[in-house]
Amino acid sequence: MRLAVLWWAALVLCGPTLALGWGAQGHRLVGAYAQNELEPAVAAEVQRLLRGESEPTLAGISNWADEIRDRPEGRATARWHYINFEAGQCHYVRERVCPDGDCLVEAIEAQSRILADTQRSLPERRDALKFLVHFVGDAHQPLHAGYFADRGGNRYQISYEREGWNLHSVWDALILRSGGLGDTAYLQQLHALDDPIVTGTPAVWAEAACALVQQADFYPPGHKITREYLDSRRPIALQQLRRGGIRLAAL
């Protein structure tokens, strides 16, 4: 597959001879999976854009958007990381759920346009790529497309082994962390999955992620989770990470 916005940019810049919300680990997995899916011309353009980065790979820059969000110059990007639906209504209508364009779906669309525009400066396109790698991952974390009422699970408090969590952080980090595997082992599991994936659009991805939130027992009863909850949700999380990687590479 190919990161199409870079495929076309590579053709423009290099000519016809030249034949991407989870915790840090989840975002790295999306980036690493996408990197493996890139066609040679696209991989070369990624390398060119990321030259000078401390880790010039999609995995290496996958958490930059979270880092900059917490700085004064990046605070305006905070709302780009998520979209909130009304409870039980996982249907994207911009006028209703993102009227000002400040949401995850519209951020992906906007950054895709910047990345594809070869008239933009290299720093602008580099930042767009860094945003996209992160935001496509966010679009596949169910609670980054959750309900407004509880702020995507942030207000749904959870007890697990005498520790306090919220449901959003469980999906961001605990589901993968409790599996006890590193990036390489999880990446092998992602590559072992083989179900077909429709590329779709950012709005479709968000709607599908929201639909997972609607499933029975997604919100654990009694505000308590068990090891069984984490183990049963991990395959869902891994499938979402793989979808994110494939769709990132195909943008």
C-alpha atoms as one frame of an Amber mdcrd trajectory, in Angstrom:
protein
   0.000   0.000   0.000   1.090   3.596  -0.253   0.815   6.892   1.555  -0.802
   8.392  -1.521  -0.302  12.048  -0.637   3.441  11.375  -0.555   3.320   9.112
  -3.594   2.091  11.982  -5.748   4.422  14.464  -4.086   7.352  12.161  -4.813
   6.384  12.056  -8.482   6.194  15.844  -8.631   9.503  16.388  -6.853  11.535
  13.478  -8.165  10.078  12.615 -11.544   8.729   9.358 -13.005  11.812   7.254
 -12.279  10.625   6.637  -8.715   8.428   3.672  -8.915   1.989   7.590   8.649
  -5.172   7.910  20.563  -3.157   5.360  22.014  -0.375   5.643  24.508   3.159
   6.015  23.238   3.460   2.311  22.437   0.244   2.166  20.447   1.209   5.141
  18.313   4.646   3.677  17.656   3.007   0.437  16.500   0.749   2.288  14.046
   3.761   4.137  12.653   5.929   1.030  12.416   3.200  -0.968  10.683   2.608
   1.828   8.171   6.343   2.159   7.490   6.469  -1.490   6.446   3.619  -0.895
   3.987   5.169   2.039   2.135   6.210   1.761  -1.500   9.849   2.677  -2.248
   9.147   6.168  -3.608   7.008   7.010  -0.609   9.566   5.630   1.834  12.194
   7.825   0.192   9.986  10.909   0.534   9.317  10.103   4.189  13.050   9.804
   4.725  13.591  13.175   3.030  10.923  14.914   5.092  12.155  13.463   8.371
  15.847  14.065   7.786  17.292  15.627  10.924  14.785  14.052  13.313  16.344
  12.154  16.217  14.500   9.009  15.053  13.552   9.632  11.398  10.846   6.982
  11.060   7.065   7.043  11.297   7.300   5.264  14.645   9.941   7.696  15.822
   7.807  10.786  15.241   4.462   9.186  16.130   4.121  10.883  19.530   5.299
  14.353  18.518   1.722  15.664  18.296   1.152  14.792  21.956   4.405  16.460
  22.952   3.694  19.715  21.126   0.104  19.818  22.395   1.458  20.294  25.914
   3.604  23.286  24.937   2.292  26.860  24.710   2.726  26.935  20.928   0.746
  23.724  20.508  -2.216  24.231  22.798  -4.455  25.278  19.909  -4.076  21.738
  18.509  -5.558  19.993  21.562  -9.001  19.524  20.015  -7.495  17.968  16.907
  -6.881  14.720  18.800 -10.495  13.625  19.259 -14.090  13.914  18.189 -17.096
  13.617  20.477 -20.427  12.153  19.440 -23.724  12.319  21.260 -24.313   9.087
  23.165 -25.571   6.362  20.862 -25.211   8.477  17.708 -22.052   7.475  15.876
 -22.811   9.360  12.691 -20.491  12.116  11.502 -22.265  15.258  10.389 -19.789
  18.118  10.441 -22.397  20.790  11.089 -23.474  18.955  14.239 -20.326  17.440
  15.729 -17.508  19.597  14.302 -19.004  22.923  13.184 -15.795  24.931  13.625
 -13.543  22.324  12.008 -11.549  21.822  15.210 -11.776  18.056  15.599  -9.927
  14.886  14.706 -11.688  14.162  11.417 -11.164  17.640   9.988  -7.581  17.793
  11.295  -6.705  14.649   9.331  -8.268  16.105   6.200  -6.480  19.448   6.645
  -3.057  17.966   7.374  -3.430  15.589   4.407  -3.920  18.577   2.121  -0.839
  20.308   3.513   1.292  17.185   3.121   0.171  16.729  -0.488   0.897  20.351
  -1.427   4.433  20.478  -2.823   4.254  24.286  -2.861   4.344  24.245   0.922
   7.656  24.544   2.736   9.471  21.436   3.896   8.915  22.294   7.603   5.164
  22.684   6.986   4.952  19.336   5.213   7.140  17.674   7.837   4.842  18.854
  10.618   1.797  17.733   8.621   3.278  14.242   8.323   4.009  14.171  12.044
   0.468  15.249  12.855  -1.016  12.672  10.484   0.925   9.739  11.884  -0.455
  10.545  15.315  -3.980  11.546  14.349  -4.636   8.456  12.244  -3.693   6.430
  15.311  -6.035   8.518  17.450  -8.894   7.915  15.007  -8.675   4.189  15.737
  -8.689   4.441  19.537 -12.404   4.042  20.291 -12.532   6.670  23.016 -10.975
   9.324  20.797 -14.303   9.001  18.978 -16.407   8.510  22.080 -19.228  10.353
  23.770 -19.313  14.025  24.683 -21.147  13.329  27.954 -18.157  11.642  29.599
 -15.465  13.303  27.473 -14.487  10.112  25.694 -14.348   8.022  28.865 -12.162
  10.499  30.744 -14.933  11.013  33.296 -15.736   7.307  33.652 -13.643   6.331
  36.660 -12.326   2.784  36.886 -10.882   0.631  39.640  -8.295  -1.990  38.710
  -6.170  -3.849  41.254  -6.718  -1.082  43.815  -5.527   1.575  41.399  -7.610
   4.414  40.021  -7.927   4.838  36.259 -10.426   6.261  33.851 -11.744   4.275
  30.914  -9.949   6.471  28.397  -6.558   5.761  29.965  -7.382   2.048  30.101
  -7.747   2.046  26.321  -4.871   4.445  25.772  -2.327   2.420  27.698  -3.406
  -0.296  30.129  -4.784  -2.775  27.597  -1.442  -2.990  25.798   0.699  -2.597
  28.913  -1.090  -5.451  30.673  -0.182  -7.740  27.768   3.451  -7.403  28.794
   4.910  -7.330  25.269   7.317  -4.936  23.602   6.938  -3.235  20.251   8.573
  -6.037  18.253   6.355  -8.768  19.684   3.182  -6.740  19.241   4.197  -5.826
  15.698   4.544  -9.532  14.901   1.003 -10.056  16.160  -0.266  -7.233  13.960
   1.364  -8.772  10.900  -0.243 -12.127  11.737  -3.712 -10.598  11.350  -5.090
 -10.930   7.842  -8.709  -9.811   7.690  -9.506  -7.442   4.807  -9.643  -3.736
   5.598 -11.530  -1.074   3.654  -9.532   2.146   3.444 -12.498   4.514   3.830
 -12.334   8.122   5.010 -11.447   9.709   8.364 -15.151  10.204   9.070 -15.809
   6.503   8.438 -12.899   5.517  10.697 -14.268   7.674  13.508 -17.767   6.262
  13.092 -16.408   2.705  13.232 -14.351   3.482  16.332 -17.410   5.015  17.971
 -19.414   1.886  17.125 -17.005  -0.126  19.287 -17.929   2.088  22.229 -21.556
   1.064  21.697 -20.796  -2.628  22.184 -22.174  -4.385  25.233 -19.922  -4.173
  28.290 -17.494  -1.740  26.657 -18.237   0.300  29.758 -17.482  -2.228  32.513
 -20.323  -2.549  35.005 -19.667  -1.260  38.469 -16.741   0.849  37.244 -14.419
  -2.093  37.792 -12.301  -3.974  35.283 -10.692  -7.363  35.562  -7.825  -9.118
  33.840 -10.479 -10.828  31.716 -11.724  -7.450  30.487  -8.219  -6.417  29.448
  -7.437  -9.753  27.796 -10.719  -9.818  25.867 -10.270  -6.254  24.596  -6.643
  -6.605  23.564  -7.451  -8.355  20.245  -9.827  -5.476  19.447  -7.104  -2.950
  20.236  -4.595  -4.800  18.064  -7.032  -4.932  15.175  -7.592  -1.200  15.485
  -3.849  -0.552  15.513  -3.436  -2.603  12.347  -6.273  -0.735  10.670  -4.618
   2.513  11.623  -1.301   1.409  10.141  -2.828   0.254   6.877  -4.942   3.366
   6.487  -2.052   5.654   7.331   0.047   4.049   4.603  -2.845   4.420   2.159
  -3.607   8.103   2.827
